[in-house]
C-alpha cells in the first residue's frame, strides 16, 4: 500500500519541481520582466501571445494549427516567447500569475483582443501586432509576422 501511494505522488512531486516562469515545458515564459531581461541579453524581440486558454476557440486552434508546426518552431527561435493567459477558470493559473497577466492585458492589450500576437523590442516598445484567427488552418499571416520581425 505504501508503494501505491508513493507512485501516486510521483506526478505531484514532479510537477512541483516545474519552473513557474515557463508554460508546458517549452520555451514560453510567463513573466514579462524575465522576458525583457532575456531579450536584452540575447538581442532578440519578444513575441507576446495573449490567450484565453480555456474559453477562446481560436486560441485553442492555434495550438495545433501554428504552435505545433515546424515553421513556427524554427521562426520562434528568433524570439523570446511570452505567454499571457487570461483563463476564466481561475484554477488554471495562480492568483499571482492572474494579477500579472491582467496588468499586461491593461498595458499591452488595451482592447482585450484574443488571440493577440504582439512583437515588442527589448525596451518594451511595440513593433508589430496581429489579432484574431479564422480557425481555417491558414497561418500565413502569423508566419509573415514572425518572419518580418525576427
C-alpha positions in Angstrom: 0.0 0.0 0.0 2.9 2.4 0.8 4.3 1.9 -2.7 1.0 2.5 -4.3 0.6 5.9 -2.5 4.2 6.7 -3.4 3.6 6.0 -7.1 0.5 8.2 -7.0 2.6 11.0 -5.5 5.3 11.0 -8.3 3.4 13.1 -10.8 2.6 15.6 -8.0 6.2 15.8 -6.9 7.4 16.1 -10.4 5.0 19.0 -11.2 6.1 20.8 -8.0 9.6 21.0 -9.5 8.4 22.7 -12.7 9.7 26.3 -13.4 6.7 28.6 -12.8 8.1 31.0 -15.4 7.5 28.6 -18.3 4.5 27.0 -19.8 4.1 23.4 -20.9 7.8 22.5 -20.6 8.6 24.7 -23.5 10.4 27.9 -24.3 7.3 30.1 -23.4 7.9 32.4 -20.5 5.1 33.7 -18.3 6.9 36.7 -16.6 7.3 40.0 -18.5 10.4 41.2 -16.7 12.1 37.8 -17.3 11.2 38.0 -21.0 12.5 41.6 -21.3 15.8 40.7 -19.5 16.4 37.7 -21.8 15.6 39.8 -24.8 18.2 42.4 -23.8 20.8 39.7 -23.2 20.1 37.8 -26.4 19.4 40.9 -28.5 16.0 39.5 -29.6 12.5 40.8 -29.8 9.7 39.4 -27.6 6.7 37.7 -29.1 3.8 38.2 -26.6 0.9 35.9 -27.1 -2.4 36.8 -25.3 -4.7 33.8 -25.0 -7.8 32.7 -23.2 -6.7 29.1 -23.0 -10.0 27.7 -21.6 -12.6 29.8 -23.4 -11.2 31.1 -26.7 -11.8 28.6 -29.6 -9.3 30.4 -31.9 -6.7 30.4 -29.2 -7.1 26.6 -28.8 -6.9 26.0 -32.6 -3.7 28.0 -32.8 -2.0 25.3 -30.7 -2.2 22.7 -33.4 -2.5 24.9 -36.4 0.5 27.1 -35.6 2.5 26.3 -32.5 2.9 22.6 -33.2 4.3 23.3 -36.8 8.0 23.1 -37.7 7.7 26.5 -39.3 6.7 28.1 -36.0 9.3 26.1 -34.1 12.0 27.4 -36.4 10.9 31.0 -36.5 10.3 31.2 -32.8 14.0 30.6 -32.2 14.4 34.2 -33.2 12.2 35.5 -30.3 11.8 35.4 -26.6 8.3 34.0 -26.2 5.9 35.4 -23.6 2.7 33.6 -22.9 -0.1 35.7 -21.3 -3.1 33.5 -20.4 -6.3 35.0 -19.1 -8.5 32.0 -18.4 -12.0 32.1 -17.0 -11.2 29.1 -14.8 -9.2 30.6 -12.0 -7.7 27.3 -11.0 -5.6 27.1 -14.2 -3.1 29.6 -13.1 -2.1 31.1 -9.7 -3.7 34.2 -8.4 -0.3 35.9 -8.6 0.1 35.0 -12.3 -3.5 36.1 -13.0 -2.8 39.5 -11.5 0.4 39.8 -13.5 -1.4 38.8 -16.7 -4.2 41.3 -16.2 -1.6 44.0 -15.7 -0.1 43.0 -19.0 -3.5 43.0 -20.6 -4.0 46.6 -19.5 -0.6 47.6 -20.6 -0.2 45.7 -23.9 -3.7 44.6 -25.0 -5.9 47.5 -24.1 -8.7 46.4 -26.4 -8.6 42.9 -24.8 -8.4 41.1 -28.1 -7.9 37.3 -28.1 -5.8 35.8 -29.6 -3.3 38.6 -30.0 0.3 38.4 -31.1 2.4 41.5 -30.2 6.0 41.9 -31.1 7.9 44.2 -28.7 11.6 45.1 -28.6 13.9 44.6 -25.6 12.8 48.1 -24.3 9.1 47.1 -24.4 8.3 49.2 -27.5 5.6 47.8 -29.8 7.0 46.8 -33.2 4.0 44.9 -34.7 0.9 43.0 -33.9 -1.7 40.6 -35.3 -5.0 39.8 -33.7 -7.5 37.1 -34.2 -7.5 33.8 -36.1 -10.1 32.5 -38.5 -9.7 28.8 -37.4 -9.4 27.7 -41.1 -5.8 26.4 -40.8 -4.4 29.3 -42.8 -1.4 30.6 -40.7 0.3 32.6 -43.4 -0.2 36.0 -41.7 1.1 34.6 -38.4 4.3 33.2 -40.1 4.8 36.5 -42.0 4.6 38.4 -38.8 7.3 36.2 -37.3 9.5 36.4 -40.4 9.2 40.2 -40.7 10.1 41.0 -37.1 12.9 38.5 -36.3 
